[in-house]
Amino acid sequence: MNEGKDFTDHDHDRYSRQIRFRAIGEDGQRCLSQSRVAIVGCGALGSVQAELLARAGVGFLRLIDRDYIEWNNLQRQMLYDEKDAEQFLPKAAAAAAHLRAINSSIEVEAVVSDLTAANVDDLFEKIDLVIDGTDNFETRYLINDYSLCHGVPWIYGAAVGSYGLKMPIIPGKTCCLRCMVPEPPSGSQQTCETSGVLGPITTTIAALQVADALIILTGHVEQLSLQLTIVDVWAGDIMQVPQPEPISNCPACGHREFTYLNGKRRPPIGLCGRNAVQIYDRERHLDLNELAKRLEAVGTVKVNEFALRAQIDNYDITVFPDGRAILKGTTDVGVARSLYAKYIGN
């Protein structure tokens, strides 16, 4: 772990209940105070992850998020309040302010931006662990590539509806994300915007991710439960599946083809003079009729065999069967990506 500030009597008092947990103790707490963690996404998962890690005394947190706080976030994004939504604050900045009030002895850095192949080296420099709070596979595959290339562990997590899952990824020891999911899921995917999401599942998954983080950061990787954990809080089901070892023919950890880290995916394109952004990262087959049924809950939808057009809030979204989309009403690539992830899925 990286060197940090001295461990003081005040720290010992503050974290006394955690120190009394034998597996952590004073040595483990000192490790936490010297640890550096990046949280990618400060929404339902990331906001809980950040608060738990701040309260646990992790010495440095870098919060990376492109989005802003809206009223519909408050139902499940525990770190924010009504004032944040009224001011439409960036999630990373608001989270950092709240965390500094919770624990003034740690360092918190807010980055209001997308994580991309262009900035990942800078944002993950000297980071000991990355925790996934994102909403799309493109970013997760980028994290996965960086993790394998630089030997930095990360913890995958996702939740929608009442269902969620988490999995720790330790380079060279466990399978990676692309061992399990070689390519992004085809077709449109369930999203929180179209299928809803319950606060108890996002909080549960985030808490499980942080438990893994504490094990890793205190130097007890050998005690980590190397399993894919799946939880459905509505059905009351919990299932665990052992993670395989790295797969030899995996494009990432087997062949070490870091397509996402090398920036070879197609970037979004701003459409000159049209107040619009086109997104077409990869070809995928979309069932437009199925997508239309989901989007009718949040906007006005017209669909034919060639394209789907949805009017949602102040945006005009046109989606084509191969996954290409034109999002009219913004020239901001970050906003366009967010809309695509919310309504179509990644």
C-alpha positions, 0 to 999 in steps of 0.5 A: 500500500502507499505511504500515508499519514501517521496513525494517531490516537484520535484514529485509534479512538475513531476506528476502535470498533473496526480495530477490535475486529480481529481480522483487521486490528490496528495493522489492518486499520493502518493499511486502510489509512494508507490505501488509495481507491478509485470509485467509478460511478457515484450513483446508487452503488458508488455513493454507498461504496464511497460513504462506507469506505470513508467511514472505514478510514480509507485514506484516499478516495477518487470519485469519478462520475459524469452525471448530475443529481436528479430528484429520482436519484434520492430514492436509492442514492444514500449520500445525497439530499434534496438540496443537492437535487435542487442545485443539480450538483455533479454527483462526484462533487456533491459526494466529495463534499458530504464525505469530507464532512463525514471524515475530515481526516481522509483525502477525497478527490472529485472528478466530474468526467467520463472514464475513458481510454484517454484519461484512465492512466492518469485517474488510476495512477497510484490506485490500489483498488478500483470499485465498479459503480458504473452503468455500462459494459464499455466502462467496465471493460475499460476497467478490466483492461487496465486491471489486467495490464497493470495488476490492479484488482477491481470489484465488479457490481451491478443492480437493476430491479430487485436483482444484483451481483458482484464479483472480485477480480484479482489479476492472475488469480481469478477469471476476468470480466471478459472470461465471464462475458466475452462481448457486451450483451446483445440487444437492449438491456434492462436499465433502472430508468425503464425497469426500476430499481430498489434501494435495498438491492443497490445498498446490498450489492455496494455493501458486499463490494466494500466488504471485499474491498476491506479484505483486499486493502487490509492484506487478506486476499487469501481470505477473499471469497472468490465467487460470483454472488447473485442476490434478489431481495424481492424473491429472497434469493442468494446464490454464489457461483465459484469463479473459474481461474483465468481462461486461456482463450479469453481475449483480455487475460488470455490473449492480452488484447486490451481493445478498450484500453487501447481506445479502439472502440468507436467514439460518440460523434457530435453532429455538426449544426444539429445539436445532437450526438451519434453513438455507435460504439459497436454493432448490436441487434436491437428488437425495436418493438421490445424496446418501444414497450419499455420506453413507453413508460417514460416517453412518447414512442413511435416505431417501425421496421427501420427505427424507433423514435422517442421523445423523453423530457427535452430529448429526441432519441432515434434508435436503429436496429444495429444499436446506433442512436442519435440523441438530439437536444445536446452536444455534450457527449457525456450527457448523450452517453448517460441517456443511451445507458439509461434508456437503451442500456450498454 
